[in-house]
Amino acid sequence: MRTDGKVFVVTGAGGGVGRELVRELLSRGSSVAGVDINEDALKETKSVTGNSDRFSIHVADITNYQRIEDLVGEVVAIHGHVDGIINNAGIIQPFITIETLDIKKIDFVMKVNFYGALYMVKAFLPELKKRKEAHILNVSSMGGFLPVPGQVAYGASKAAVMLLSEGMYVELKGSPVNMTVVFPGGINTDIAKNSGAENENMSNKDSKAMKLLLTPEEAARQMLLAMEKNKCRAYIGKDSKLMNFLFKFTPRLALHLIQKALGSNMK
């Protein structure tokens, strides 16, 4: 689906990839409703977009379904309609084993990553079906298809996003709504800090490793390209593409490599 002249709702628009999705969409001639729980972060995004009149800000907790239902009317009142939603908002867990991870934290990770996407889809789908062409872009993760040590609950939530997306891809066949799920690898954002999951091992990563991470700008560009091509699945970043290949054909090697690379991050 072409993005120019369309109206998109982007969650997690207060920073990181979400902010870059907003900027990229605006640069392509789209209008954007930015959603985030942090009002100050949304205002900063508004500022860096040059206070574009095609960008509206909406403070919302995506784990509150009533708030998301109300959000639909807010967006339509401002922009007239909705052509697409991008479920980008997400958090990771502390880098600890599932055995030691607090059950409340597990519940919160699942609510933000899975139920947040589900609530957005459920609430906005009737509006999307009114359009001649519409799109849902859900952001899963490399951790959604590959087990990552210290991120088991996070991975389970992103695997749920994957299955939600692919199930709906089938259910929406014949409708005007297309579905894409993307699997980003490492992206250089503040997700660990914002999720309260940063630790010393992570903060001391060497510069060579950091250079392998995608920039938020490039991640956003690749995500929108996948949407424009109406892809069902898209793997974003060299690490995601490589690990997808390895996990399909040599799962034991893939698990060994991910354990070696990230196992030391666990507390």
N, C-alpha and C positions, 0 to 999 in steps of 0.2 A: 504493500500500500504506500502510495506517495504521501509524504508528510506535509508538503506545502499547502497552506490554506486550511489545514485540519486543526481540530481542538483535541489536546491530549491532557490527561490527568496523570501526574507523576508523583508517586509517593517517595518519601525520603529526599525531598527536594531541597532540604536545608544545607546539604553539603555533599562532598565526595562525588560519586558517580551520578547521584540524583541531580546535583547542581549542574553538572556538565551535560546531562540529558536535557535539562531545561535550556541551557545556553545553545546547545546544538539545534534543538527544535526551533527555537526562536530565530536562529540564523537561517533556517530553512523556510521561514515564513509561516510557521505554525503558531497557534495560540496555546498557552499552557496554564493549567491550574496546578500550582505547586502545593503539595500536601506534606506536612511535617508536624511532629508534636512540639517542636521547638520554634516558637514565634520569632525569636531574635535571629535564629539561623535562616528562617525564611526571609526576613527583612534584609539580611545580608545578601542572599541570593537575588532578591529584588534589586538591590543596589548594584551588584556586579553585572546585572543585565541592562544597566542604564535606565532602570525604572520603566521598563517597557510597558506600554498600556496593553500589550497582548499577554502579559503575565499577571495572574492573580494569585494571592497567597491565602491558604486555608489551614488554620491550625486544627489538627485532628489527631486523635489517638486511634490508630487503625485497628486496635483490639476491641474497640467499642462499636458494635454493629449498629446501634441506634445512631451514633454520631456519623457513621459512614452513610447510612440511609439519608440522613439530613444533608450530607455533603453533596449528594447527587443534585438536589434542588438548588443548592447554592451555586454550583458550577454552571448548571443550565441557565439560571437566572442571569449570570454574568456573560457567559459565552454563547448562549443560545442552544447549544447541543454539545454532544461529546462524540468524537470519532475514535478515540482510543484511550486505553489506560495502560500505564506502565507500573507494574508492581515491583518497585526497586527497593523499598525500605526493608531493612533487615538488621539483625544483630547476631553476634557470635557468643559463645559461652566462654567462661574461664577455661584455660588449658589444663584441665584436670580430668581424671577418669570418670566415667559414668557412675562408678561405685561411690565416689566421694562428692559428686556434684549434688548440690541441694535440690530437692524435688521442686521447690518453688522457682528456682532458676530454670529448670527444665521446662516447667509449665510456661514461664514467661517467654522463653525462646520459641516454643511451639506457637504461642499466641501471636507473637509479632511476625514470625517468618511464614507460618502456614495460615493461621486463621486471618491474619491481616490481609494476605493475598485473596483468600477465599471470600472474605467479607466484601472486598472491593469488587470482585467478579460478580458476586450475587447481587450487589446493590446496583451496579452500573450496567449489567447485561441488558435489562429491558431498554435502556436508552441507546445502547450500542446497536441493538437490533432494529432500531428505527432508521438507521443510516443505510445508504446503498452499499457502503463498504465500511468496515470497522475492524479494529484490531485490539487484541489483548497481548501484551508482552509481559511474561512472568520471569523474574530473575531467580534462578535456582543457584547452583554452585558446583564447582568441581567436587566439593564435599558431598554433593547430592547423589553422585554415582560411585564415588571412591571413598572408602572408609578412611577417616583421618584421625590419628591418635590424639586424644584430648579434645575432640570436637564431635563426639558421637551424637549428642542430643542435637547439636546444630545440623549435622549431616542428615539426621532423621527428618528434621523439619524441612530441609531443602529437598530431600527425596520425596517427601509428601507434596511439595510444590511441583516437582517433576511429574508425578503421577496424576495430580489434579490437572495439570496443563495438558498432558497427553490424552487423558480421558475426555477432557472437554474438547480437544481438537477433533476427536471422533464425533462427539455429541453435536458439535456445531457445524458439521459438514452439511452443506446445503443452505446454510444461513449466511447472512452478509458478514458475519464476524469470523475473522481468522485468528489463530492462536499460535504464538511462538514462545518457546521456553529456551532461555540461554543459560549456559554453564560457564561462568567466568572462572578463570584460575586466579592467581595472585594479582591483586590490584593495590596500588600504593595509596591507600586511604586511611582515615582515622577510625575505621570500624572497630578495631580492638579497643582503642581508647574510649570511644563513645559507648561501647558495650560493657565497659568495666572489666575487660578481659586481658588487658595488656600485662605482660610480665617482663622481667629483666632479660630473659633469653631473647624475647622478641625485639625489645628495644635496642639490643646490641647486635642485630644482624649486620653483617659486613656490607659494604657499599656495593660489592659485586653482586650479591644476592638481591639487593634492592633494585639494581638496574634491570634485573630480569622481570620485575613486576610491570604490569601494564599501568600506564597513566590513566587517571579517571577520564581524561579527554578521549583517549584512544578506545577505552572500554565503551564509553557512551557512543562513539562513532560506529563501532562494530555492532553494538546492540541494535542501533537504528537501521543499519544496513541489513541485518538479519530480518528485521520487521518489514523493511521495504521489499525484500525478496520473498516474503511470505514463507519463510522457513519454519518447519515444525520444530526442529532442534538446531541450536547453534553453539559451538564450543568457542569460547572467547579466550584468546591467549595461547601461546605455544605450550605452556605446561598443561593446560586443560586438554588440548588436542592430543598431546603425547600420552598423557595418562589415560585418556579414553581409549586410545589404540592399545596400549599395553594391558589395560584391565580387561579388555575384551579377549585378547589372545594369550596373554601370559599373566593372569591375575596374581600369582604368587610373587612374581618379580615386581609388579606394580605395588603390591602391599609392602614388600621389602624396601622399595625405594621411598615410599611415602613415610614409612616408619623411620628410616634413616634420616630423611630430610626434616621431619617435624616432630619426631618423638621426643627430642630434647627440649621442646617447648613446654612440656607438661611439668606442673609443679610437683 
